[in-house]
Amino acid sequence: MFENILGKKIATQSGVVISIDPLAENIFFCAVNDDMTELEADGVEYTPKAFDQMFYDELEKVILTKQEENPGVSMNKAAVILPDQLFLMDLINIPVIHRKAMQHSLSLAVEAIYNNAEDLNLMTYSVQQTKQAATFGIVGARRDLIENVRRAFSNKGIAVTGVTFASNAMVNGAMALNPKLKGDTFLLVDVKEKYTRFAFVVRGVTMGYYDVPFGYGILSTSRMFTDDMLFNHTSGELLVLNAKERARAKQLTMEGALSDEEREAILNGETVDEELLRRASRRRPKFMQRPMPETDTGVVYENFRNIIKWTLELINNNPNIVSLAKLEKVYVNIPREYRFVLERANKNKDQHGVTFLPLLADARNTEITANLELYGGFYMDQYNEANIF
């Protein structure tokens, strides 16, 4: 059955929000009750797979099951949220000329970049313009994918009011909860238990996304996690470290890298020997070494630095996005008990140049903040219209 996750007036369209979320391995259903005062949500576990015919068949079965289990919930129309990775986002610059010629130049540029443009459902929108050049944003997905998703719902009597991607729905939810974000430029970081989702927002428009497979579940007080304990990008990281170390006439090797099984054992808190822990904390350059904190809150913060690291990496390695408007704020959606890490992060603002802020100043709507993208699905017609299919 659905569970109540909100107790306040909801100003939104009727219908349901359905999110297909491979990160959580769930298909989520979210509805508004008859007097528009509560949201009711439920999830169905599924094994992530390609969006092939087998998946669409399974999706239709899940929809039918939910319809039968909840006859009192109107499912005649739905907003649909799909995984970020199914959508492309890009920026393109063209010379400033008269409007009709600019539109023609934009079309030619898109066709030149995307050889399969005819197979894609692409939308463009104006980002900014100078005297010399105009910048346009591009968002798109495979045309057949959008059509197949709509067909799966149509086959069960549900009209799809709009399709978007998870990060965009997340941003819409943030703006609905915190209206001052509308039209602002920031990085939104949604820290869930097992993963963290990032979204670039430029003047109120979602323009980039990313996710990492760890969240507040790593904010332990008993152990410190390094990147290679959390997911397997060891070789790429070591490539960068080796380059830096060669400048210092030193050398790193792959010695110390963990297997997937060893990484899982550490994350699950299983008993591990000293050799494995030593390998997990393999020799690193001096500039990356930090002393072991003496307090529980210190350990939590050191673990949160993994999220800070990825936040700054994304900002520093996406110059095309951050050059559009000055990005000085990072809004973090995280359970209240961990908000102290944001204050500690801001003590180093002179080093990283951004301010870490909680999404909300108080603790209300904790269930909604835990399901930000579902909540944002109800505001698909109010924010980020350029990213709605």
C-alpha positions as CSV (number, residue, x, y, z in Angstrom):
1,M,0.0,0.0,0.0
2,F,1.0,3.6,-0.4
3,E,2.4,5.4,2.6
4,N,1.8,9.0,3.6
5,I,4.9,11.1,3.0
6,L,3.6,14.7,3.2
7,G,1.0,16.5,5.3
8,K,0.6,20.0,3.7
9,K,-1.3,21.6,0.8
10,I,0.1,20.6,-2.6
11,A,-0.3,23.1,-5.4
12,T,0.2,20.8,-8.4
13,Q,-1.5,19.1,-11.3
14,S,-3.5,15.9,-10.7
15,G,-2.3,12.5,-11.7
16,V,0.6,10.4,-10.5
17,V,4.4,10.5,-10.8
18,I,6.2,7.3,-11.8
19,S,10.0,7.1,-11.6
20,I,12.2,4.4,-13.0
21,D,15.3,4.5,-10.8
22,P,18.0,1.9,-11.5
23,L,20.2,3.5,-8.8
24,A,17.6,2.5,-6.2
25,E,16.6,-0.6,-8.2
26,N,13.0,0.5,-7.8
27,I,10.0,1.7,-9.9
28,F,8.4,4.4,-7.7
29,F,4.7,5.4,-7.8
30,C,3.7,8.7,-6.1
31,A,0.1,10.1,-6.0
32,V,-1.8,13.0,-4.4
33,N,-4.8,12.2,-2.3
34,D,-8.3,13.6,-3.1
35,D,-8.1,16.8,-1.0
36,M,-4.6,17.6,-2.3
37,T,-3.0,17.6,1.1
38,E,-0.9,14.4,1.1
39,L,1.4,12.5,-1.1
40,E,1.3,8.8,-1.1
41,A,4.3,6.8,-2.4
42,D,5.3,3.2,-3.0
43,G,8.1,1.4,-4.7
44,V,8.5,-1.9,-6.6
45,E,11.9,-3.5,-6.7
46,Y,13.2,-4.5,-10.1
47,T,16.5,-5.6,-11.6
48,P,18.1,-2.8,-13.7
49,K,18.3,-3.8,-17.3
50,A,18.4,-2.3,-20.8
51,F,15.3,-0.6,-22.0
52,D,14.4,-3.4,-24.3
53,Q,11.1,-5.2,-25.0
54,M,11.6,-7.4,-21.9
55,F,11.8,-4.3,-19.8
56,Y,8.7,-2.7,-21.3
57,D,6.8,-6.0,-20.7
58,E,7.9,-6.0,-17.1
59,L,7.0,-2.3,-16.7
60,E,3.4,-2.9,-18.0
61,K,3.0,-5.8,-15.5
62,V,4.2,-3.5,-12.6
63,I,1.8,-0.8,-13.7
64,L,-1.1,-3.2,-13.8
65,T,-0.2,-4.6,-10.4
66,K,-0.3,-1.1,-8.9
67,Q,-3.6,-0.3,-10.5
68,E,-5.1,-3.4,-9.0
69,E,-3.6,-2.8,-5.6
70,N,-4.7,0.8,-5.4
71,P,-8.2,1.1,-7.1
72,G,-8.8,4.3,-5.3
73,V,-5.9,6.1,-6.8
74,S,-6.5,7.8,-10.1
75,M,-3.9,6.7,-12.6
76,N,-5.4,8.1,-15.8
77,K,-2.4,10.3,-16.4
78,A,1.2,10.4,-15.2
79,A,4.4,12.3,-15.2
80,V,7.3,10.0,-15.9
81,I,10.9,10.3,-14.6
82,L,13.6,8.3,-16.4
83,P,17.3,7.7,-15.5
84,D,19.6,10.6,-16.2
85,Q,21.9,8.4,-18.4
86,L,19.2,8.1,-21.1
87,F,19.4,11.8,-21.8
88,L,22.2,13.8,-23.5
89,M,22.9,17.4,-22.5
90,D,25.2,19.7,-24.5
91,L,26.1,23.3,-25.2
92,I,26.6,24.8,-28.7
93,N,27.8,28.3,-29.8
94,I,26.9,30.0,-33.1
95,P,27.7,33.4,-34.4
96,V,25.1,36.2,-33.8
97,I,23.2,37.0,-37.0
98,H,19.6,37.7,-37.7
99,R,17.1,35.3,-36.1
100,K,16.1,33.2,-39.0
101,A,19.7,32.7,-40.1
102,M,20.7,31.8,-36.6
103,Q,18.0,29.2,-36.3
104,H,19.2,27.7,-39.6
105,S,22.9,27.8,-38.4
106,L,21.8,26.1,-35.2
107,S,20.0,23.3,-37.1
108,L,23.1,22.7,-39.3
109,A,25.4,22.7,-36.2
110,V,23.2,20.1,-34.4
111,E,23.1,17.9,-37.5
112,A,26.9,18.1,-37.8
113,I,27.5,17.1,-34.2
114,Y,24.9,14.4,-34.1
115,N,25.0,12.1,-37.1
116,N,22.0,10.3,-35.8
117,A,20.0,13.4,-35.2
118,E,17.0,12.0,-37.0
119,D,16.8,9.2,-34.4
120,L,16.9,11.6,-31.5
121,N,14.2,13.7,-29.9
122,L,16.3,16.9,-29.5
123,M,15.2,20.2,-28.0
124,T,17.3,23.4,-28.0
125,Y,16.9,26.5,-25.9
126,S,18.7,29.9,-25.6
127,V,21.2,30.1,-22.8
128,Q,22.9,33.5,-23.3
129,Q,24.0,35.9,-26.1
130,T,26.8,38.3,-26.5
131,K,27.4,40.7,-29.5
132,Q,29.5,38.0,-31.2
133,A,28.0,34.6,-30.3
134,A,24.9,32.9,-28.9
135,T,24.9,29.9,-26.6
136,F,22.2,27.3,-26.9
137,G,21.5,24.3,-24.7
138,I,20.7,20.9,-26.1
139,V,18.8,18.1,-24.4
140,G,17.7,14.9,-26.0
141,A,17.0,11.2,-25.9
142,R,16.4,8.4,-28.4
143,R,13.1,9.0,-30.1
144,D,12.1,5.4,-30.0
145,L,12.8,5.3,-26.2
146,I,10.4,8.1,-25.5
147,E,7.8,6.6,-27.8
148,N,8.1,3.2,-26.2
149,V,7.8,4.5,-22.7
150,R,4.7,6.5,-23.6
151,R,3.3,3.4,-25.3
152,A,3.8,1.2,-22.2
153,F,1.7,3.6,-20.2
154,S,-0.9,4.1,-22.9
155,N,-1.4,0.3,-23.1
156,K,-2.6,0.5,-19.5
157,G,-4.8,3.5,-20.0
158,I,-2.4,6.1,-18.7
159,A,-1.7,9.3,-20.6
160,V,1.8,10.6,-20.1
161,T,1.7,14.3,-19.4
162,G,5.5,14.7,-19.6
163,V,8.8,12.8,-19.5
164,T,11.9,14.1,-17.9
165,F,15.1,12.8,-16.3
166,A,15.8,12.3,-12.6
167,S,18.2,15.2,-12.0
168,N,15.8,17.6,-13.6
169,A,12.9,16.4,-11.5
170,M,15.2,16.7,-8.4
171,V,15.9,20.3,-9.2
172,N,12.2,21.0,-9.7
173,G,11.5,19.5,-6.3
174,A,14.2,21.7,-4.7
175,M,12.7,24.8,-6.3
176,A,9.2,23.9,-5.1
177,L,10.5,23.5,-1.6
178,N,12.8,26.5,-1.7
179,P,11.4,29.1,-4.1
180,K,14.4,31.4,-3.9
181,L,16.3,28.9,-6.0
182,K,14.2,29.7,-9.0
183,G,16.4,31.6,-11.5
184,D,19.5,31.0,-9.4
185,T,22.8,29.4,-10.4
186,F,24.1,26.6,-8.1
187,L,25.1,22.9,-7.9
188,L,22.5,20.7,-6.2
189,V,23.8,17.7,-4.3
190,D,21.2,15.2,-3.3
191,V,22.8,12.8,-0.8
192,K,20.7,9.6,-0.4
193,E,21.7,6.6,1.7
194,K,23.4,4.6,-1.0
195,Y,24.1,7.1,-3.8
196,T,24.5,10.8,-4.4
197,R,23.1,12.7,-7.4
198,F,24.5,16.0,-8.6
199,A,22.8,18.6,-10.9
200,F,24.2,21.8,-12.4
201,V,21.6,24.6,-12.5
202,V,22.3,27.8,-14.4
203,R,19.9,30.7,-14.0
204,G,17.2,28.2,-13.0
205,V,17.7,25.7,-15.8
206,T,19.1,22.1,-15.2
207,M,22.2,21.9,-17.5
208,G,24.2,18.9,-16.3
209,Y,24.1,15.8,-14.1
210,Y,26.2,13.2,-12.4
211,D,26.0,10.5,-9.7
212,V,28.3,8.5,-7.6
213,P,27.5,5.1,-5.9
214,F,27.8,6.3,-2.3
215,G,25.8,8.6,0.0
216,Y,25.3,9.3,3.7
217,G,25.6,5.6,4.4
218,I,29.4,6.1,4.3
219,L,29.3,8.8,7.1
220,S,30.5,6.3,9.7
221,T,32.0,7.3,13.0
222,S,34.1,4.1,13.2
223,R,36.0,4.0,10.0
224,M,37.3,6.2,7.2
225,F,36.6,5.4,3.6
226,T,38.7,6.2,0.6
227,D,37.5,6.3,-3.0
228,D,38.7,2.9,-3.9
229,M,36.7,1.4,-1.1
230,L,33.5,3.0,-2.5
231,F,33.7,2.2,-6.2
232,N,36.2,0.9,-8.7
233,H,37.9,3.9,-10.4
234,T,41.3,3.0,-9.1
235,S,43.1,2.9,-12.4
236,G,41.8,6.3,-13.5
237,E,42.7,7.9,-10.1
238,L,46.2,6.4,-10.1
239,L,46.8,7.7,-13.7
240,V,46.3,11.2,-12.3
241,L,48.3,10.6,-9.2
242,N,51.2,9.1,-11.2
243,A,51.3,12.2,-13.4
244,K,51.5,14.4,-10.3
245,E,54.1,12.2,-8.7
246,R,56.3,12.0,-11.7
247,A,56.8,15.8,-11.3
248,R,58.0,15.0,-7.8
249,A,60.3,12.2,-9.1
250,K,58.2,9.6,-7.3
251,Q,56.2,6.7,-8.6
252,L,52.9,4.9,-7.7
253,T,51.8,1.5,-8.9
254,M,48.6,-0.5,-8.9
255,E,49.9,-2.2,-5.8
256,G,47.2,-1.8,-3.1
257,A,44.2,-1.7,-5.3
258,L,41.2,-3.6,-4.0
259,S,39.1,-6.3,-5.7
260,D,35.4,-5.8,-5.8
261,E,34.9,-8.6,-3.2
262,E,37.3,-6.9,-0.8
263,R,35.7,-3.5,-1.3
264,E,32.3,-5.0,-0.5
265,A,33.6,-6.6,2.6
266,I,34.8,-3.3,4.0
267,L,31.6,-1.4,3.0
268,N,29.5,-4.1,4.8
269,G,31.6,-3.8,8.0
270,E,32.8,-7.3,7.8
271,T,35.9,-8.3,9.8
272,V,38.9,-7.7,7.7
273,D,42.6,-8.2,8.4
274,E,45.2,-5.5,8.8
275,E,46.8,-6.2,5.5
276,L,43.5,-5.5,3.7
277,L,43.0,-2.3,5.6
278,R,46.6,-1.3,4.8
279,R,45.9,-1.9,1.1
280,A,42.7,0.1,1.3
281,S,44.7,3.0,2.6
282,R,47.5,2.4,0.1
283,R,50.4,4.8,-0.1
284,R,49.4,8.2,-1.4
285,P,51.3,11.4,-2.1
286,K,52.0,13.6,0.9
287,F,49.6,16.3,-0.4
288,M,46.7,13.8,-0.1
289,Q,47.5,12.4,3.4
290,R,45.5,13.6,6.4
291,P,45.8,12.6,10.0
292,M,43.2,10.3,11.6
293,P,40.6,12.5,13.4
294,E,40.3,12.1,17.2
295,T,36.5,12.6,17.4
296,D,33.5,10.9,15.9
297,T,32.3,14.0,14.2
298,G,35.8,14.4,12.7
299,V,35.6,10.9,11.2
300,V,32.2,11.7,9.7
301,Y,33.5,14.8,8.2
302,E,36.5,13.0,6.7
303,N,34.1,10.6,5.1
304,F,32.0,13.5,3.8
305,R,35.1,14.8,2.1
306,N,34.6,12.1,-0.5
307,I,31.4,13.9,-1.5
308,I,33.1,17.3,-1.3
309,K,35.9,16.0,-3.6
310,W,33.4,14.9,-6.3
311,T,31.5,18.2,-5.9
312,L,34.7,20.2,-6.6
313,E,35.8,17.8,-9.3
314,L,32.6,18.4,-11.2
315,I,32.8,22.2,-10.8
316,N,36.4,22.3,-11.9
317,N,36.0,20.0,-14.8
318,N,32.9,21.5,-16.4
319,P,34.2,24.9,-17.5
320,N,31.6,25.2,-20.3
321,I,28.8,25.1,-17.7
322,V,30.3,27.1,-14.9
323,S,31.5,29.9,-17.3
324,L,27.9,30.7,-18.1
325,A,27.3,32.2,-14.7
326,K,29.3,32.4,-11.5
327,L,28.8,29.3,-9.5
328,E,29.3,30.2,-5.8
329,K,26.7,28.1,-4.0
330,V,26.3,24.3,-3.5
331,Y,22.9,23.3,-2.0
332,V,23.1,20.0,-0.3
333,N,20.1,17.9,0.5
334,I,21.2,15.7,3.4
335,P,19.6,14.4,6.6
336,R,19.6,17.0,9.4
337,E,21.9,15.0,11.7
338,Y,24.7,15.4,9.1
339,R,24.3,19.1,8.4
340,F,27.3,20.0,10.6
341,V,29.6,18.8,7.9
342,L,28.5,21.7,5.7
343,E,29.7,24.2,8.3
344,R,33.0,22.5,8.5
345,A,33.3,22.5,4.7
346,N,32.7,26.2,4.7
347,K,35.7,26.8,7.0
348,N,37.8,25.9,3.9
349,K,35.9,28.2,1.6
350,D,39.1,30.2,0.8
351,Q,40.5,27.0,-0.7
352,H,37.6,25.8,-2.8
353,G,35.7,29.0,-3.5
354,V,32.1,27.8,-2.9
355,T,29.6,27.9,0.0
356,F,27.9,24.7,1.0
357,L,24.3,25.4,2.1
358,P,21.5,23.1,3.3
359,L,18.6,22.9,0.9
360,L,16.2,23.9,3.6
361,A,16.9,25.9,6.7
362,D,14.7,23.8,9.0
363,A,13.8,20.1,9.4
364,R,10.3,20.2,7.9
365,N,9.3,17.8,5.1
366,T,12.0,15.3,5.9
367,E,10.2,12.6,4.0
368,I,9.8,14.8,0.9
369,T,13.5,15.7,1.0
370,A,14.3,12.0,1.0
371,N,12.2,11.7,-2.2
372,L,13.1,15.0,-3.9
373,E,12.8,13.8,-7.5
374,L,9.3,12.3,-6.9
375,Y,8.1,15.5,-5.4
376,G,9.6,17.5,-8.3
377,G,7.6,15.3,-10.7
378,F,4.5,17.1,-9.6
379,Y,6.0,20.5,-10.7
380,M,7.0,19.4,-14.2
381,D,4.8,22.1,-15.7
382,Q,6.2,24.9,-13.5
383,Y,10.0,24.6,-13.8
384,N,12.6,23.6,-16.3
385,E,10.2,23.4,-19.2
386,A,13.1,23.1,-21.6
387,N,13.9,19.6,-20.2
388,I,10.4,18.2,-20.5
389,F,9.5,15.8,-23.4
